[in-house]
Amino acid sequence: MDVKRGAAAEKPATADAAFYREAGFSPEAAEAIVRIDSTMTKIRRSMTRRELVIEILKELDPELDLAALDVMGAVMHWHPDNEADATREVTVGTVAERLGIDPSRASRIVADVVERGYIRRAASQADSRRIVLEPTDKGVAFGNEWRRRKSEVLIASLREWTEDELTTFARLVDRFSTWGKRGLAIRRGESE
């Protein structure tokens, strides 16, 4: 056996991996968890900076900020949780819920996006006493172009992935996305 290759193949155990081994994970699984945690930190930092988003936003409308973009995504159902969510009427309360922000903050951001002409207030079709938010033609055009440009970047980045890799990763990343919520519930002794 090549001593250099053998030494390189054996990664020294990290302190973090010891926690996972003590919890019953194999050494390989413990190291994988450490790599997942490290990768998630990189993703979180990247998402905090939102470099790609900011670049596309500057090209489309340099006057828009990230909060306005998030509101448009909430109003236009860019990332619904399910079919019912994709078709429900959107109110300021819905925007606050989807963005995880205070309703008064959502109201201020919505007012700015309405003023810019991307969304409008309208009477609800289900209850005319209620005001809902809907995209204007300008908003729909912006949303279509925004999604096209973002998709181009994903296409370029994922073109070499196989179908199996893409479908497996999509399933696993979705499953992993609840780790914090599930972990806290388990830690608190709550049932799921």
PyMOL commands that place a pseudoatom at each C-alpha (Angstrom):
pseudoatom trace, name=CA, resn=MET, resi=1, chain=A, elem=C, hetatm=0, pos=[0.000, 0.000, 0.000]
pseudoatom trace, name=CA, resn=ASP, resi=2, chain=A, elem=C, hetatm=0, pos=[1.272, 3.450, -0.913]
pseudoatom trace, name=CA, resn=VAL, resi=3, chain=A, elem=C, hetatm=0, pos=[1.908, 5.133, 2.457]
pseudoatom trace, name=CA, resn=LYS, resi=4, chain=A, elem=C, hetatm=0, pos=[1.279, 8.625, 1.044]
pseudoatom trace, name=CA, resn=ARG, resi=5, chain=A, elem=C, hetatm=0, pos=[-2.028, 7.610, -0.530]
pseudoatom trace, name=CA, resn=GLY, resi=6, chain=A, elem=C, hetatm=0, pos=[-3.109, 5.751, 2.606]
pseudoatom trace, name=CA, resn=ALA, resi=7, chain=A, elem=C, hetatm=0, pos=[-2.321, 8.748, 4.817]
pseudoatom trace, name=CA, resn=ALA, resi=8, chain=A, elem=C, hetatm=0, pos=[-4.123, 11.109, 2.458]
pseudoatom trace, name=CA, resn=ALA, resi=9, chain=A, elem=C, hetatm=0, pos=[-7.144, 8.833, 2.316]
pseudoatom trace, name=CA, resn=GLU, resi=10, chain=A, elem=C, hetatm=0, pos=[-7.439, 8.791, 6.115]
pseudoatom trace, name=CA, resn=LYS, resi=11, chain=A, elem=C, hetatm=0, pos=[-8.718, 12.170, 7.155]
pseudoatom trace, name=CA, resn=PRO, resi=12, chain=A, elem=C, hetatm=0, pos=[-7.907, 13.115, 10.703]
pseudoatom trace, name=CA, resn=ALA, resi=13, chain=A, elem=C, hetatm=0, pos=[-11.039, 13.126, 12.799]
pseudoatom trace, name=CA, resn=THR, resi=14, chain=A, elem=C, hetatm=0, pos=[-12.268, 16.616, 13.563]
pseudoatom trace, name=CA, resn=ALA, resi=15, chain=A, elem=C, hetatm=0, pos=[-13.476, 17.622, 16.993]
pseudoatom trace, name=CA, resn=ASP, resi=16, chain=A, elem=C, hetatm=0, pos=[-16.972, 18.095, 15.571]
pseudoatom trace, name=CA, resn=ALA, resi=17, chain=A, elem=C, hetatm=0, pos=[-16.980, 14.596, 14.097]
pseudoatom trace, name=CA, resn=ALA, resi=18, chain=A, elem=C, hetatm=0, pos=[-16.368, 13.208, 17.589]
pseudoatom trace, name=CA, resn=PHE, resi=19, chain=A, elem=C, hetatm=0, pos=[-19.758, 14.566, 18.696]
pseudoatom trace, name=CA, resn=TYR, resi=20, chain=A, elem=C, hetatm=0, pos=[-21.490, 12.648, 15.934]
pseudoatom trace, name=CA, resn=ARG, resi=21, chain=A, elem=C, hetatm=0, pos=[-19.506, 9.446, 16.539]
pseudoatom trace, name=CA, resn=GLU, resi=22, chain=A, elem=C, hetatm=0, pos=[-20.455, 9.640, 20.215]
pseudoatom trace, name=CA, resn=ALA, resi=23, chain=A, elem=C, hetatm=0, pos=[-24.112, 9.952, 19.101]
pseudoatom trace, name=CA, resn=GLY, resi=24, chain=A, elem=C, hetatm=0, pos=[-23.789, 6.610, 17.300]
pseudoatom trace, name=CA, resn=PHE, resi=25, chain=A, elem=C, hetatm=0, pos=[-22.859, 7.606, 13.756]
pseudoatom trace, name=CA, resn=SER, resi=26, chain=A, elem=C, hetatm=0, pos=[-20.117, 5.704, 11.948]
pseudoatom trace, name=CA, resn=PRO, resi=27, chain=A, elem=C, hetatm=0, pos=[-16.824, 7.587, 11.401]
pseudoatom trace, name=CA, resn=GLU, resi=28, chain=A, elem=C, hetatm=0, pos=[-17.715, 8.052, 7.716]
pseudoatom trace, name=CA, resn=ALA, resi=29, chain=A, elem=C, hetatm=0, pos=[-21.201, 9.331, 8.530]
pseudoatom trace, name=CA, resn=ALA, resi=30, chain=A, elem=C, hetatm=0, pos=[-19.791, 11.651, 11.212]
pseudoatom trace, name=CA, resn=GLU, resi=31, chain=A, elem=C, hetatm=0, pos=[-17.342, 13.157, 8.725]
pseudoatom trace, name=CA, resn=ALA, resi=32, chain=A, elem=C, hetatm=0, pos=[-20.177, 13.518, 6.181]
pseudoatom trace, name=CA, resn=ILE, resi=33, chain=A, elem=C, hetatm=0, pos=[-22.243, 15.446, 8.750]
pseudoatom trace, name=CA, resn=VAL, resi=34, chain=A, elem=C, hetatm=0, pos=[-19.275, 17.749, 9.379]
pseudoatom trace, name=CA, resn=ARG, resi=35, chain=A, elem=C, hetatm=0, pos=[-18.974, 18.353, 5.609]
pseudoatom trace, name=CA, resn=ILE, resi=36, chain=A, elem=C, hetatm=0, pos=[-22.737, 19.022, 5.354]
pseudoatom trace, name=CA, resn=ASP, resi=37, chain=A, elem=C, hetatm=0, pos=[-22.507, 21.550, 8.183]
pseudoatom trace, name=CA, resn=SER, resi=38, chain=A, elem=C, hetatm=0, pos=[-19.523, 23.255, 6.557]
pseudoatom trace, name=CA, resn=THR, resi=39, chain=A, elem=C, hetatm=0, pos=[-21.263, 23.363, 3.170]
pseudoatom trace, name=CA, resn=MET, resi=40, chain=A, elem=C, hetatm=0, pos=[-24.442, 24.750, 4.712]
pseudoatom trace, name=CA, resn=THR, resi=41, chain=A, elem=C, hetatm=0, pos=[-22.385, 27.538, 6.311]
pseudoatom trace, name=CA, resn=LYS, resi=42, chain=A, elem=C, hetatm=0, pos=[-20.999, 28.419, 2.871]
pseudoatom trace, name=CA, resn=ILE, resi=43, chain=A, elem=C, hetatm=0, pos=[-24.503, 28.393, 1.400]
pseudoatom trace, name=CA, resn=ARG, resi=44, chain=A, elem=C, hetatm=0, pos=[-25.851, 30.572, 4.230]
pseudoatom trace, name=CA, resn=ARG, resi=45, chain=A, elem=C, hetatm=0, pos=[-23.054, 33.111, 3.713]
pseudoatom trace, name=CA, resn=SER, resi=46, chain=A, elem=C, hetatm=0, pos=[-23.663, 33.132, -0.019]
pseudoatom trace, name=CA, resn=MET, resi=47, chain=A, elem=C, hetatm=0, pos=[-27.400, 33.583, 0.478]
pseudoatom trace, name=CA, resn=THR, resi=48, chain=A, elem=C, hetatm=0, pos=[-26.822, 36.381, 2.974]
pseudoatom trace, name=CA, resn=ARG, resi=49, chain=A, elem=C, hetatm=0, pos=[-24.743, 38.258, 0.414]
pseudoatom trace, name=CA, resn=ARG, resi=50, chain=A, elem=C, hetatm=0, pos=[-27.168, 37.320, -2.381]
pseudoatom trace, name=CA, resn=GLU, resi=51, chain=A, elem=C, hetatm=0, pos=[-24.575, 38.327, -4.966]
pseudoatom trace, name=CA, resn=LEU, resi=52, chain=A, elem=C, hetatm=0, pos=[-26.295, 36.687, -7.927]
pseudoatom trace, name=CA, resn=VAL, resi=53, chain=A, elem=C, hetatm=0, pos=[-29.652, 38.162, -6.944]
pseudoatom trace, name=CA, resn=ILE, resi=54, chain=A, elem=C, hetatm=0, pos=[-28.198, 41.647, -6.558]
pseudoatom trace, name=CA, resn=GLU, resi=55, chain=A, elem=C, hetatm=0, pos=[-26.441, 41.428, -9.927]
pseudoatom trace, name=CA, resn=ILE, resi=56, chain=A, elem=C, hetatm=0, pos=[-29.617, 40.421, -11.782]
pseudoatom trace, name=CA, resn=LEU, resi=57, chain=A, elem=C, hetatm=0, pos=[-31.649, 43.013, -9.879]
pseudoatom trace, name=CA, resn=LYS, resi=58, chain=A, elem=C, hetatm=0, pos=[-29.234, 45.795, -10.884]
pseudoatom trace, name=CA, resn=GLU, resi=59, chain=A, elem=C, hetatm=0, pos=[-29.640, 44.791, -14.524]
pseudoatom trace, name=CA, resn=LEU, resi=60, chain=A, elem=C, hetatm=0, pos=[-33.436, 44.771, -14.403]
pseudoatom trace, name=CA, resn=ASP, resi=61, chain=A, elem=C, hetatm=0, pos=[-34.207, 47.694, -12.084]
pseudoatom trace, name=CA, resn=PRO, resi=62, chain=A, elem=C, hetatm=0, pos=[-31.394, 49.274, -10.056]
pseudoatom trace, name=CA, resn=GLU, resi=63, chain=A, elem=C, hetatm=0, pos=[-33.984, 51.131, -7.958]
pseudoatom trace, name=CA, resn=LEU, resi=64, chain=A, elem=C, hetatm=0, pos=[-35.426, 47.913, -6.518]
pseudoatom trace, name=CA, resn=ASP, resi=65, chain=A, elem=C, hetatm=0, pos=[-34.041, 46.468, -3.328]
pseudoatom trace, name=CA, resn=LEU, resi=66, chain=A, elem=C, hetatm=0, pos=[-34.005, 42.891, -2.081]
pseudoatom trace, name=CA, resn=ALA, resi=67, chain=A, elem=C, hetatm=0, pos=[-37.039, 43.375, 0.164]
pseudoatom trace, name=CA, resn=ALA, resi=68, chain=A, elem=C, hetatm=0, pos=[-39.124, 44.563, -2.802]
pseudoatom trace, name=CA, resn=LEU, resi=69, chain=A, elem=C, hetatm=0, pos=[-37.983, 41.549, -4.808]
pseudoatom trace, name=CA, resn=ASP, resi=70, chain=A, elem=C, hetatm=0, pos=[-39.005, 39.234, -1.975]
pseudoatom trace, name=CA, resn=VAL, resi=71, chain=A, elem=C, hetatm=0, pos=[-42.444, 40.859, -1.844]
pseudoatom trace, name=CA, resn=MET, resi=72, chain=A, elem=C, hetatm=0, pos=[-42.896, 40.346, -5.594]
pseudoatom trace, name=CA, resn=GLY, resi=73, chain=A, elem=C, hetatm=0, pos=[-41.946, 36.693, -5.198]
pseudoatom trace, name=CA, resn=ALA, resi=74, chain=A, elem=C, hetatm=0, pos=[-44.508, 36.305, -2.410]
pseudoatom trace, name=CA, resn=VAL, resi=75, chain=A, elem=C, hetatm=0, pos=[-47.256, 38.015, -4.421]
pseudoatom trace, name=CA, resn=MET, resi=76, chain=A, elem=C, hetatm=0, pos=[-46.471, 36.125, -7.629]
pseudoatom trace, name=CA, resn=HIS, resi=77, chain=A, elem=C, hetatm=0, pos=[-46.198, 32.703, -5.920]
pseudoatom trace, name=CA, resn=TRP, resi=78, chain=A, elem=C, hetatm=0, pos=[-42.631, 32.041, -7.100]
pseudoatom trace, name=CA, resn=HIS, resi=79, chain=A, elem=C, hetatm=0, pos=[-42.021, 29.390, -4.435]
pseudoatom trace, name=CA, resn=PRO, resi=80, chain=A, elem=C, hetatm=0, pos=[-45.352, 28.059, -3.113]
pseudoatom trace, name=CA, resn=ASP, resi=81, chain=A, elem=C, hetatm=0, pos=[-45.366, 25.374, -0.447]
pseudoatom trace, name=CA, resn=ASN, resi=82, chain=A, elem=C, hetatm=0, pos=[-48.102, 23.396, -2.186]
pseudoatom trace, name=CA, resn=GLU, resi=83, chain=A, elem=C, hetatm=0, pos=[-50.844, 23.641, -4.849]
pseudoatom trace, name=CA, resn=ALA, resi=84, chain=A, elem=C, hetatm=0, pos=[-53.311, 25.392, -2.571]
pseudoatom trace, name=CA, resn=ASP, resi=85, chain=A, elem=C, hetatm=0, pos=[-50.651, 27.942, -1.595]
pseudoatom trace, name=CA, resn=ALA, resi=86, chain=A, elem=C, hetatm=0, pos=[-49.881, 28.565, -5.276]
pseudoatom trace, name=CA, resn=THR, resi=87, chain=A, elem=C, hetatm=0, pos=[-53.414, 29.728, -5.987]
pseudoatom trace, name=CA, resn=ARG, resi=88, chain=A, elem=C, hetatm=0, pos=[-54.516, 31.441, -2.781]
pseudoatom trace, name=CA, resn=GLU, resi=89, chain=A, elem=C, hetatm=0, pos=[-55.176, 35.143, -2.732]
pseudoatom trace, name=CA, resn=VAL, resi=90, chain=A, elem=C, hetatm=0, pos=[-52.286, 37.144, -1.338]
pseudoatom trace, name=CA, resn=THR, resi=91, chain=A, elem=C, hetatm=0, pos=[-52.782, 39.808, 1.318]
pseudoatom trace, name=CA, resn=VAL, resi=92, chain=A, elem=C, hetatm=0, pos=[-50.246, 41.858, 3.234]
pseudoatom trace, name=CA, resn=GLY, resi=93, chain=A, elem=C, hetatm=0, pos=[-50.621, 39.208, 5.951]
pseudoatom trace, name=CA, resn=THR, resi=94, chain=A, elem=C, hetatm=0, pos=[-49.715, 36.502, 3.431]
pseudoatom trace, name=CA, resn=VAL, resi=95, chain=A, elem=C, hetatm=0, pos=[-46.603, 38.464, 2.445]
pseudoatom trace, name=CA, resn=ALA, resi=96, chain=A, elem=C, hetatm=0, pos=[-45.597, 38.815, 6.105]
pseudoatom trace, name=CA, resn=GLU, resi=97, chain=A, elem=C, hetatm=0, pos=[-46.134, 35.085, 6.647]
pseudoatom trace, name=CA, resn=ARG, resi=98, chain=A, elem=C, hetatm=0, pos=[-44.199, 34.020, 3.556]
pseudoatom trace, name=CA, resn=LEU, resi=99, chain=A, elem=C, hetatm=0, pos=[-41.285, 36.335, 4.313]
pseudoatom trace, name=CA, resn=GLY, resi=100, chain=A, elem=C, hetatm=0, pos=[-41.296, 35.736, 8.044]
pseudoatom trace, name=CA, resn=ILE, resi=101, chain=A, elem=C, hetatm=0, pos=[-41.524, 39.439, 8.856]
pseudoatom trace, name=CA, resn=ASP, resi=102, chain=A, elem=C, hetatm=0, pos=[-43.743, 41.674, 10.953]
pseudoatom trace, name=CA, resn=PRO, resi=103, chain=A, elem=C, hetatm=0, pos=[-47.028, 42.678, 9.217]
pseudoatom trace, name=CA, resn=SER, resi=104, chain=A, elem=C, hetatm=0, pos=[-46.258, 46.393, 9.644]
pseudoatom trace, name=CA, resn=ARG, resi=105, chain=A, elem=C, hetatm=0, pos=[-42.904, 45.946, 7.886]
pseudoatom trace, name=CA, resn=ALA, resi=106, chain=A, elem=C, hetatm=0, pos=[-44.606, 43.922, 5.149]
pseudoatom trace, name=CA, resn=SER, resi=107, chain=A, elem=C, hetatm=0, pos=[-47.147, 46.726, 4.728]
pseudoatom trace, name=CA, resn=ARG, resi=108, chain=A, elem=C, hetatm=0, pos=[-44.396, 49.330, 4.236]
pseudoatom trace, name=CA, resn=ILE, resi=109, chain=A, elem=C, hetatm=0, pos=[-42.545, 47.222, 1.670]
pseudoatom trace, name=CA, resn=VAL, resi=110, chain=A, elem=C, hetatm=0, pos=[-45.775, 46.388, -0.161]
pseudoatom trace, name=CA, resn=ALA, resi=111, chain=A, elem=C, hetatm=0, pos=[-46.627, 50.104, -0.345]
pseudoatom trace, name=CA, resn=ASP, resi=112, chain=A, elem=C, hetatm=0, pos=[-43.241, 50.763, -1.983]
pseudoatom trace, name=CA, resn=VAL, resi=113, chain=A, elem=C, hetatm=0, pos=[-43.704, 47.973, -4.540]
pseudoatom trace, name=CA, resn=VAL, resi=114, chain=A, elem=C, hetatm=0, pos=[-47.242, 49.229, -5.316]
pseudoatom trace, name=CA, resn=GLU, resi=115, chain=A, elem=C, hetatm=0, pos=[-45.858, 52.738, -5.793]
pseudoatom trace, name=CA, resn=ARG, resi=116, chain=A, elem=C, hetatm=0, pos=[-43.264, 51.394, -8.237]
pseudoatom trace, name=CA, resn=GLY, resi=117, chain=A, elem=C, hetatm=0, pos=[-46.036, 49.790, -10.283]
pseudoatom trace, name=CA, resn=TYR, resi=118, chain=A, elem=C, hetatm=0, pos=[-45.109, 46.124, -9.895]
pseudoatom trace, name=CA, resn=ILE, resi=119, chain=A, elem=C, hetatm=0, pos=[-48.141, 45.077, -7.855]
pseudoatom trace, name=CA, resn=ARG, resi=120, chain=A, elem=C, hetatm=0, pos=[-51.565, 46.578, -7.157]
pseudoatom trace, name=CA, resn=ARG, resi=121, chain=A, elem=C, hetatm=0, pos=[-54.219, 46.344, -4.513]
pseudoatom trace, name=CA, resn=ALA, resi=122, chain=A, elem=C, hetatm=0, pos=[-57.563, 44.878, -5.595]
pseudoatom trace, name=CA, resn=ALA, resi=123, chain=A, elem=C, hetatm=0, pos=[-60.803, 43.679, -4.040]
pseudoatom trace, name=CA, resn=SER, resi=124, chain=A, elem=C, hetatm=0, pos=[-60.823, 39.981, -3.232]
pseudoatom trace, name=CA, resn=GLN, resi=125, chain=A, elem=C, hetatm=0, pos=[-62.901, 37.822, -5.568]
pseudoatom trace, name=CA, resn=ALA, resi=126, chain=A, elem=C, hetatm=0, pos=[-63.884, 35.669, -2.576]
pseudoatom trace, name=CA, resn=ASP, resi=127, chain=A, elem=C, hetatm=0, pos=[-64.678, 38.506, -0.144]
pseudoatom trace, name=CA, resn=SER, resi=128, chain=A, elem=C, hetatm=0, pos=[-64.996, 42.012, -1.578]
pseudoatom trace, name=CA, resn=ARG, resi=129, chain=A, elem=C, hetatm=0, pos=[-64.350, 43.516, 1.866]
pseudoatom trace, name=CA, resn=ARG, resi=130, chain=A, elem=C, hetatm=0, pos=[-60.810, 42.165, 1.770]
pseudoatom trace, name=CA, resn=ILE, resi=131, chain=A, elem=C, hetatm=0, pos=[-57.921, 43.724, -0.160]
pseudoatom trace, name=CA, resn=VAL, resi=132, chain=A, elem=C, hetatm=0, pos=[-55.574, 41.418, -2.015]
pseudoatom trace, name=CA, resn=LEU, resi=133, chain=A, elem=C, hetatm=0, pos=[-52.336, 41.985, -3.871]
pseudoatom trace, name=CA, resn=GLU, resi=134, chain=A, elem=C, hetatm=0, pos=[-51.788, 41.012, -7.477]
pseudoatom trace, name=CA, resn=PRO, resi=135, chain=A, elem=C, hetatm=0, pos=[-49.058, 41.665, -10.021]
pseudoatom trace, name=CA, resn=THR, resi=136, chain=A, elem=C, hetatm=0, pos=[-49.476, 44.329, -12.671]
pseudoatom trace, name=CA, resn=ASP, resi=137, chain=A, elem=C, hetatm=0, pos=[-48.442, 43.718, -16.283]
pseudoatom trace, name=CA, resn=LYS, resi=138, chain=A, elem=C, hetatm=0, pos=[-45.146, 45.436, -15.407]
pseudoatom trace, name=CA, resn=GLY, resi=139, chain=A, elem=C, hetatm=0, pos=[-44.764, 43.057, -12.443]
pseudoatom trace, name=CA, resn=VAL, resi=140, chain=A, elem=C, hetatm=0, pos=[-45.503, 39.968, -14.521]
pseudoatom trace, name=CA, resn=ALA, resi=141, chain=A, elem=C, hetatm=0, pos=[-42.983, 41.048, -17.189]
pseudoatom trace, name=CA, resn=PHE, resi=142, chain=A, elem=C, hetatm=0, pos=[-40.371, 41.721, -14.507]
pseudoatom trace, name=CA, resn=GLY, resi=143, chain=A, elem=C, hetatm=0, pos=[-41.073, 38.362, -12.843]
pseudoatom trace, name=CA, resn=ASN, resi=144, chain=A, elem=C, hetatm=0, pos=[-40.789, 36.460, -16.106]
pseudoatom trace, name=CA, resn=GLU, resi=145, chain=A, elem=C, hetatm=0, pos=[-37.472, 38.110, -16.963]
pseudoatom trace, name=CA, resn=TRP, resi=146, chain=A, elem=C, hetatm=0, pos=[-36.182, 37.676, -13.410]
pseudoatom trace, name=CA, resn=ARG, resi=147, chain=A, elem=C, hetatm=0, pos=[-36.970, 33.971, -13.429]
pseudoatom trace, name=CA, resn=ARG, resi=148, chain=A, elem=C, hetatm=0, pos=[-35.515, 33.518, -16.932]
pseudoatom trace, name=CA, resn=ARG, resi=149, chain=A, elem=C, hetatm=0, pos=[-32.189, 35.056, -15.920]
pseudoatom trace, name=CA, resn=LYS, resi=150, chain=A, elem=C, hetatm=0, pos=[-31.999, 33.131, -12.661]
pseudoatom trace, name=CA, resn=SER, resi=151, chain=A, elem=C, hetatm=0, pos=[-32.849, 29.911, -14.528]
pseudoatom trace, name=CA, resn=GLU, resi=152, chain=A, elem=C, hetatm=0, pos=[-30.017, 30.549, -16.997]
pseudoatom trace, name=CA, resn=VAL, resi=153, chain=A, elem=C, hetatm=0, pos=[-27.549, 30.566, -14.102]
pseudoatom trace, name=CA, resn=LEU, resi=154, chain=A, elem=C, hetatm=0, pos=[-29.001, 27.349, -12.653]
pseudoatom trace, name=CA, resn=ILE, resi=155, chain=A, elem=C, hetatm=0, pos=[-28.932, 25.716, -16.084]
pseudoatom trace, name=CA, resn=ALA, resi=156, chain=A, elem=C, hetatm=0, pos=[-25.276, 26.633, -16.570]
pseudoatom trace, name=CA, resn=SER, resi=157, chain=A, elem=C, hetatm=0, pos=[-24.378, 25.398, -13.081]
pseudoatom trace, name=CA, resn=LEU, resi=158, chain=A, elem=C, hetatm=0, pos=[-26.315, 22.126, -13.226]
pseudoatom trace, name=CA, resn=ARG, resi=159, chain=A, elem=C, hetatm=0, pos=[-25.965, 21.159, -16.882]
pseudoatom trace, name=CA, resn=GLU, resi=160, chain=A, elem=C, hetatm=0, pos=[-23.427, 18.415, -16.150]
pseudoatom trace, name=CA, resn=TRP, resi=161, chain=A, elem=C, hetatm=0, pos=[-25.454, 16.793, -13.364]
pseudoatom trace, name=CA, resn=THR, resi=162, chain=A, elem=C, hetatm=0, pos=[-27.248, 13.596, -14.277]
pseudoatom trace, name=CA, resn=GLU, resi=163, chain=A, elem=C, hetatm=0, pos=[-31.001, 13.239, -13.955]
pseudoatom trace, name=CA, resn=ASP, resi=164, chain=A, elem=C, hetatm=0, pos=[-30.467, 10.852, -11.051]
pseudoatom trace, name=CA, resn=GLU, resi=165, chain=A, elem=C, hetatm=0, pos=[-28.160, 13.327, -9.280]
pseudoatom trace, name=CA, resn=LEU, resi=166, chain=A, elem=C, hetatm=0, pos=[-30.664, 16.152, -9.722]
pseudoatom trace, name=CA, resn=THR, resi=167, chain=A, elem=C, hetatm=0, pos=[-33.690, 14.195, -8.525]
pseudoatom trace, name=CA, resn=THR, resi=168, chain=A, elem=C, hetatm=0, pos=[-31.787, 12.655, -5.606]
pseudoatom trace, name=CA, resn=PHE, resi=169, chain=A, elem=C, hetatm=0, pos=[-30.353, 16.009, -4.539]
pseudoatom trace, name=CA, resn=ALA, resi=170, chain=A, elem=C, hetatm=0, pos=[-33.760, 17.701, -4.815]
pseudoatom trace, name=CA, resn=ARG, resi=171, chain=A, elem=C, hetatm=0, pos=[-35.344, 15.038, -2.618]
pseudoatom trace, name=CA, resn=LEU, resi=172, chain=A, elem=C, hetatm=0, pos=[-32.537, 15.102, -0.063]
pseudoatom trace, name=CA, resn=VAL, resi=173, chain=A, elem=C, hetatm=0, pos=[-32.145, 18.878, 0.153]
pseudoatom trace, name=CA, resn=ASP, resi=174, chain=A, elem=C, hetatm=0, pos=[-35.892, 19.218, 0.646]
pseudoatom trace, name=CA, resn=ARG, resi=175, chain=A, elem=C, hetatm=0, pos=[-35.775, 16.605, 3.389]
pseudoatom trace, name=CA, resn=PHE, resi=176, chain=A, elem=C, hetatm=0, pos=[-32.752, 18.320, 4.959]
pseudoatom trace, name=CA, resn=SER, resi=177, chain=A, elem=C, hetatm=0, pos=[-34.397, 21.757, 4.847]
pseudoatom trace, name=CA, resn=THR, resi=178, chain=A, elem=C, hetatm=0, pos=[-36.407, 20.937, 7.968]
pseudoatom trace, name=CA, resn=TRP, resi=179, chain=A, elem=C, hetatm=0, pos=[-33.443, 19.851, 10.078]
pseudoatom trace, name=CA, resn=GLY, resi=180, chain=A, elem=C, hetatm=0, pos=[-33.509, 22.911, 12.337]
pseudoatom trace, name=CA, resn=LYS, resi=181, chain=A, elem=C, hetatm=0, pos=[-37.229, 22.805, 12.992]
pseudoatom trace, name=CA, resn=ARG, resi=182, chain=A, elem=C, hetatm=0, pos=[-37.219, 19.026, 13.527]
pseudoatom trace, name=CA, resn=GLY, resi=183, chain=A, elem=C, hetatm=0, pos=[-34.129, 19.158, 15.722]
pseudoatom trace, name=CA, resn=LEU, resi=184, chain=A, elem=C, hetatm=0, pos=[-35.609, 21.861, 17.949]
pseudoatom trace, name=CA, resn=ALA, resi=185, chain=A, elem=C, hetatm=0, pos=[-38.870, 19.942, 18.261]
pseudoatom trace, name=CA, resn=ILE, resi=186, chain=A, elem=C, hetatm=0, pos=[-37.030, 16.761, 19.235]
pseudoatom trace, name=CA, resn=ARG, resi=187, chain=A, elem=C, hetatm=0, pos=[-34.814, 18.695, 21.655]
pseudoatom trace, name=CA, resn=ARG, resi=188, chain=A, elem=C, hetatm=0, pos=[-37.882, 20.214, 23.297]
pseudoatom trace, name=CA, resn=GLY, resi=189, chain=A, elem=C, hetatm=0, pos=[-39.614, 16.836, 23.458]
pseudoatom trace, name=CA, resn=GLU, resi=190, chain=A, elem=C, hetatm=0, pos=[-42.392, 17.947, 21.120]
pseudoatom trace, name=CA, resn=SER, resi=191, chain=A, elem=C, hetatm=0, pos=[-44.104, 15.510, 18.814]
pseudoatom trace, name=CA, resn=GLU, resi=192, chain=A, elem=C, hetatm=0, pos=[-43.938, 16.166, 15.105]
for i in range(1, 192): cmd.bond("trace and resi %d" % i, "trace and resi %d" % (i + 1))
show_as sticks, trace
zoom trace
